[in-house]
Amino acid sequence: MFKVGLTGGSGSGKSTVAASFMKKGYSVFICDSAYHSLLKSWSPMKKELIKAFGERIKKEDGEIDRKELGRIVFNHPKKLEKLNSITHKYIFEYMDLWIAEQEKRGVDRVIIDAPVLFESGLNKECDLIIAVIASDENRIKRIVERDGLTEEEEALKRIRAQKPNQFYFDNGCYIIENNGGFGELELAVCEAELLIDYKATYPVTYEIDTDIFKS
């Protein structure tokens, strides 16, 4: 199975790129969606979270209060690290089952949409990593519109807490720059698809300069 990691910061347009790949027929595992599903249905993870962060994160109906959990870990790196150490193992287990199901269906390449691909160590499982980046100006505008924020400063705080664009260049990712219109983004996705097809078809022949796929 050829695994493509798809990552990028908040407001970069990563979800739009993931949706484009799905429209092209790719099987896409979205880590955020898996996390939300597991919070509702996977009792072992819920029990471990309650044990780690207390009964205050449990709502009256027994569900996890994501907003309360977010408040607890926000600006507390050690608590966030604890949250990730719990949730990542369950997400990875879920993902392994999903990949096994894709293989049974004859799928030979998948996209793994993970905002914390490197932080979780999931990058080590990927054969190719695509990073979606954008300018701070565009990211702030998208975050404000998406999340209904009243202060741009709040959006900027989120961006500053994440990996800078240069990180993805430094770590050998194939970069999709999302600062233009939807048409330009679709073209960039098509170029990335060419690279995926090449790398999946000739995985160990030799390394190629991915710049040749850029327009």
Sine and cosine of phi, psi and omega as CSV:
sin_phi,cos_phi,sin_psi,cos_psi,sin_omega,cos_omega
0.00,0.00,0.81,-0.58,0.03,-1.00
-1.00,-0.01,0.87,-0.50,-0.08,-1.00
-0.95,-0.30,0.81,-0.59,0.04,-1.00
-0.94,-0.33,0.88,-0.48,0.07,-1.00
-1.00,0.09,0.75,-0.66,0.03,-1.00
-0.88,-0.47,0.85,-0.52,-0.06,-1.00
-0.62,-0.78,0.08,-1.00,-0.03,-1.00
0.44,-0.90,0.40,-0.92,-0.06,-1.00
-0.98,0.21,0.16,-0.99,0.02,-1.00
-0.87,0.50,0.74,-0.67,0.02,-1.00
0.99,0.10,0.04,1.00,-0.02,-1.00
-0.98,0.21,-0.42,0.91,-0.07,-1.00
0.98,-0.19,0.29,0.96,-0.02,-1.00
-0.86,0.52,-0.67,0.75,-0.02,-1.00
-0.90,0.44,-0.58,0.81,0.05,-1.00
-0.91,0.41,-0.65,0.76,0.04,-1.00
-0.90,0.43,-0.69,0.73,0.03,-1.00
-0.86,0.51,-0.67,0.74,0.02,-1.00
-0.90,0.44,-0.59,0.80,0.03,-1.00
-0.91,0.42,-0.65,0.76,0.04,-1.00
-0.91,0.42,-0.62,0.78,0.02,-1.00
-0.90,0.44,-0.64,0.77,0.03,-1.00
-0.90,0.44,-0.46,0.89,0.02,-1.00
-0.99,0.12,0.00,1.00,0.07,-1.00
0.99,-0.16,0.07,1.00,0.02,-1.00
-0.96,0.26,0.55,-0.83,0.16,-0.99
-0.99,0.11,0.84,-0.55,-0.09,-1.00
-0.84,-0.54,0.83,-0.56,0.09,-1.00
-0.99,-0.12,0.89,-0.46,-0.04,-1.00
-0.98,-0.21,0.94,-0.35,-0.10,-0.99
-0.88,0.47,-0.63,0.78,0.01,-1.00
-0.89,0.47,-0.67,0.74,0.02,-1.00
-0.91,0.41,-0.63,0.78,0.04,-1.00
-0.89,0.46,-0.66,0.75,0.02,-1.00
-0.86,0.50,-0.74,0.68,-0.01,-1.00
-0.90,0.44,-0.63,0.78,0.02,-1.00
-0.91,0.41,-0.67,0.74,-0.02,-1.00
-0.92,0.39,-0.56,0.83,0.04,-1.00
-0.87,0.49,-0.53,0.85,-0.04,-1.00
-1.00,0.03,-0.54,0.84,-0.20,-0.98
-0.89,-0.46,-0.32,0.95,-0.14,-0.99
-0.98,-0.22,1.00,-0.07,-0.12,-0.99
-0.87,0.49,-0.58,0.82,0.03,-1.00
-0.85,0.53,-0.66,0.75,0.01,-1.00
-0.93,0.37,-0.66,0.75,0.01,-1.00
-0.87,0.48,-0.70,0.72,0.00,-1.00
-0.89,0.45,-0.64,0.76,-0.02,-1.00
-0.93,0.36,-0.60,0.80,0.04,-1.00
-0.91,0.40,-0.67,0.74,0.01,-1.00
-0.91,0.42,-0.63,0.78,0.04,-1.00
-0.89,0.45,-0.61,0.79,-0.06,-1.00
-0.98,0.20,-0.59,0.81,-0.14,-0.99
-0.89,-0.46,-0.02,1.00,0.12,-0.99
1.00,-0.09,0.26,-0.97,-0.03,-1.00
-0.90,0.43,-0.31,0.95,-0.04,-1.00
-0.89,0.46,-0.36,0.93,-0.01,-1.00
-1.00,0.03,-0.02,1.00,0.00,-1.00
-0.98,-0.18,0.81,-0.59,0.03,-1.00
-0.98,0.17,0.15,-0.99,-0.05,-1.00
-0.87,0.49,-0.52,0.85,-0.01,-1.00
-0.99,0.10,0.06,1.00,0.04,-1.00
1.00,-0.04,-0.17,0.99,0.01,-1.00
-0.98,0.22,0.36,-0.93,0.05,-1.00
-0.98,0.21,0.74,-0.67,0.06,-1.00
-0.99,0.10,0.99,-0.15,-0.08,-1.00
-0.90,0.43,-0.57,0.82,0.01,-1.00
-0.91,0.41,-0.67,0.74,0.03,-1.00
-0.91,0.40,-0.66,0.75,0.04,-1.00
-0.88,0.47,-0.64,0.77,0.04,-1.00
-0.90,0.44,-0.64,0.77,0.02,-1.00
-0.90,0.43,-0.58,0.81,-0.02,-1.00
-0.91,0.40,-0.67,0.74,-0.10,-1.00
-1.00,-0.03,-0.25,0.97,-0.05,-1.00
-0.90,0.44,0.79,-0.61,-0.01,-1.00
0.90,0.44,0.33,0.94,0.09,-1.00
-0.80,-0.60,1.00,0.06,-0.10,-0.99
-0.79,0.61,-0.65,0.76,-0.04,-1.00
-0.93,0.38,-0.62,0.78,0.03,-1.00
-0.94,0.34,-0.61,0.79,0.06,-1.00
-0.91,0.42,-0.64,0.77,0.04,-1.00
-0.89,0.47,-0.63,0.78,0.03,-1.00
-0.91,0.41,-0.70,0.72,0.04,-1.00
-0.85,0.52,-0.73,0.68,-0.02,-1.00
-0.91,0.42,-0.61,0.79,-0.02,-1.00
-0.90,0.44,-0.50,0.86,0.02,-1.00
-0.98,0.18,-0.78,0.62,-0.14,-0.99
-0.95,0.30,-0.60,0.80,-0.07,-1.00
-0.87,0.49,-0.64,0.77,-0.05,-1.00
-0.91,0.41,-0.58,0.82,0.02,-1.00
-0.96,0.26,-0.61,0.79,0.05,-1.00
-0.90,0.44,-0.67,0.75,0.01,-1.00
-0.90,0.43,-0.63,0.77,0.03,-1.00
-0.89,0.45,-0.69,0.72,0.04,-1.00
-0.89,0.46,-0.69,0.73,-0.01,-1.00
-0.90,0.44,-0.65,0.76,0.02,-1.00
-0.88,0.48,-0.64,0.77,0.04,-1.00
-0.91,0.42,-0.64,0.77,0.01,-1.00
-0.91,0.42,-0.69,0.72,0.01,-1.00
-0.90,0.44,-0.66,0.75,0.03,-1.00
-0.87,0.48,-0.62,0.79,0.03,-1.00
-0.93,0.38,-0.63,0.78,0.04,-1.00
-0.89,0.45,-0.65,0.76,0.02,-1.00
-0.89,0.45,-0.62,0.78,0.04,-1.00
-0.88,0.47,-0.53,0.85,-0.01,-1.00
-0.99,0.14,-0.08,1.00,0.01,-1.00
1.00,0.00,0.19,0.98,0.04,-1.00
-0.96,0.27,0.71,-0.70,-0.04,-1.00
-0.92,-0.40,-0.03,1.00,0.05,-1.00
-0.46,-0.89,0.66,-0.75,-0.03,-1.00
-0.72,-0.70,0.38,-0.93,0.09,-1.00
-0.95,-0.30,0.75,-0.66,0.05,-1.00
-0.92,-0.40,0.95,-0.30,-0.03,-1.00
-1.00,0.06,0.95,-0.30,-0.08,-1.00
-0.66,-0.75,0.93,-0.37,0.01,-1.00
-0.90,0.44,-0.49,0.87,0.03,-1.00
-0.92,-0.39,0.78,0.63,-0.06,-1.00
-0.85,0.53,-0.74,0.68,-0.04,-1.00
-0.97,0.25,-0.67,0.74,-0.04,-1.00
-0.88,0.48,-0.55,0.84,-0.02,-1.00
-1.00,0.09,-0.22,0.98,-0.07,-1.00
0.99,0.10,0.05,1.00,-0.03,-1.00
-0.92,0.38,-0.38,0.92,0.02,-1.00
-0.85,0.53,-0.47,0.88,-0.03,-1.00
-0.94,0.34,-0.30,0.95,-0.01,-1.00
-1.00,-0.05,-0.07,1.00,-0.12,-0.99
-0.99,-0.16,0.56,-0.83,0.04,-1.00
-1.00,0.02,-0.37,0.93,0.01,-1.00
-0.47,-0.88,0.63,-0.78,0.01,-1.00
-0.85,-0.53,0.80,-0.60,0.07,-1.00
-0.94,-0.35,0.78,-0.62,0.04,-1.00
-0.90,-0.44,0.73,-0.69,0.06,-1.00
-0.98,-0.19,0.83,-0.56,-0.01,-1.00
-0.81,-0.59,0.28,-0.96,0.04,-1.00
-0.36,-0.93,0.25,-0.97,0.02,-1.00
-0.93,0.36,0.42,-0.91,0.05,-1.00
-0.85,0.53,-0.62,0.78,-0.02,-1.00
-0.86,0.51,-0.74,0.67,0.00,-1.00
-0.93,0.36,-0.62,0.79,0.00,-1.00
-0.91,0.42,-0.68,0.73,0.02,-1.00
-0.87,0.49,-0.72,0.70,0.00,-1.00
-0.86,0.51,-0.69,0.72,-0.02,-1.00
-0.93,0.37,-0.66,0.75,-0.01,-1.00
-0.90,0.43,-0.69,0.72,0.01,-1.00
-0.87,0.49,-0.71,0.70,-0.01,-1.00
-0.93,0.36,-0.65,0.76,-0.05,-1.00
-0.94,0.35,-0.70,0.71,-0.13,-0.99
-0.98,-0.18,0.01,1.00,0.04,-1.00
0.92,0.40,0.56,0.83,-0.01,-1.00
-0.97,0.25,0.50,-0.86,0.04,-1.00
-0.99,-0.17,-0.26,0.97,-0.03,-1.00
-0.86,-0.51,0.83,-0.56,0.07,-1.00
-0.91,0.41,-0.44,0.90,-0.01,-1.00
-0.88,0.47,-0.57,0.82,0.02,-1.00
-0.91,0.41,-0.65,0.76,0.04,-1.00
-0.90,0.43,-0.65,0.76,0.00,-1.00
-0.90,0.43,-0.59,0.81,0.04,-1.00
-0.87,0.49,-0.65,0.76,0.02,-1.00
-0.89,0.45,-0.68,0.73,-0.01,-1.00
-0.90,0.43,-0.69,0.73,-0.04,-1.00
-0.91,0.41,-0.41,0.91,-0.01,-1.00
-0.99,0.12,-0.08,1.00,-0.05,-1.00
-0.94,-0.35,0.08,-1.00,-0.01,-1.00
-0.90,0.43,0.67,-0.74,0.08,-1.00
-0.96,0.29,0.32,-0.95,-0.01,-1.00
-0.83,0.56,-0.61,0.79,-0.06,-1.00
-0.88,0.48,-0.48,0.88,0.01,-1.00
-0.83,0.55,-0.65,0.76,-0.06,-1.00
-0.95,0.31,-0.58,0.82,0.10,-1.00
-0.90,0.43,-0.68,0.73,-0.06,-1.00
-0.93,0.38,-0.41,0.91,-0.07,-1.00
-0.97,-0.24,0.38,0.93,0.19,-0.98
0.94,0.33,0.45,0.89,0.02,-1.00
-0.99,0.16,0.44,-0.90,0.22,-0.98
-0.99,0.14,0.82,-0.58,-0.17,-0.99
-0.98,-0.19,0.75,-0.66,0.21,-0.98
-0.94,-0.34,0.91,-0.41,0.02,-1.00
-1.00,-0.01,0.86,-0.51,-0.11,-0.99
-0.93,-0.37,0.94,0.34,0.02,-1.00
-0.89,-0.45,-0.01,1.00,-0.03,-1.00
-0.96,-0.29,-0.45,-0.89,0.02,-1.00
-1.00,0.08,0.01,-1.00,-0.04,-1.00
-0.90,0.43,-0.57,0.82,0.01,-1.00
-0.89,0.46,-0.68,0.74,0.03,-1.00
-0.91,0.42,-0.61,0.79,0.01,-1.00
-0.92,0.40,-0.66,0.75,0.02,-1.00
-0.89,0.46,-0.62,0.79,0.05,-1.00
-0.90,0.44,-0.67,0.74,0.02,-1.00
-0.89,0.45,-0.60,0.80,0.04,-1.00
-0.91,0.41,-0.65,0.76,0.05,-1.00
-0.88,0.47,-0.65,0.76,0.03,-1.00
-0.91,0.42,-0.64,0.77,0.04,-1.00
-0.90,0.43,-0.58,0.81,0.02,-1.00
-0.90,0.44,-0.62,0.78,0.07,-1.00
-0.87,0.49,-0.66,0.75,0.01,-1.00
-0.92,0.40,-0.68,0.73,0.04,-1.00
-0.85,0.52,-0.72,0.70,-0.02,-1.00
-0.88,0.47,-0.67,0.74,-0.01,-1.00
-0.92,0.40,-0.76,0.65,-0.07,-1.00
-0.92,0.40,-0.56,0.83,0.01,-1.00
-0.96,0.30,-0.51,0.86,-0.03,-1.00
-0.99,0.14,-0.61,0.79,-0.02,-1.00
-0.82,-0.58,0.93,0.38,-0.16,-0.99
-0.94,0.35,-0.46,0.89,-0.10,-0.99
-0.82,-0.58,0.25,0.97,-0.05,-1.00
-0.92,0.39,-0.88,0.47,0.07,-1.00
-0.19,-0.98,0.31,-0.95,0.02,-1.00
-0.98,0.19,0.67,-0.75,0.04,-1.00
-0.91,-0.41,0.39,-0.92,0.06,-1.00
-0.98,0.19,0.94,-0.34,-0.08,-1.00
-0.93,0.37,-0.18,0.98,0.03,-1.00
-0.90,0.43,-0.38,0.92,-0.04,-1.00
-0.93,0.36,-0.26,0.97,0.02,-1.00
-1.00,-0.01,-0.10,1.00,-0.02,-1.00
-1.00,0.06,0.59,-0.81,0.01,-1.00
-0.99,0.11,0.00,0.00,0.00,0.00
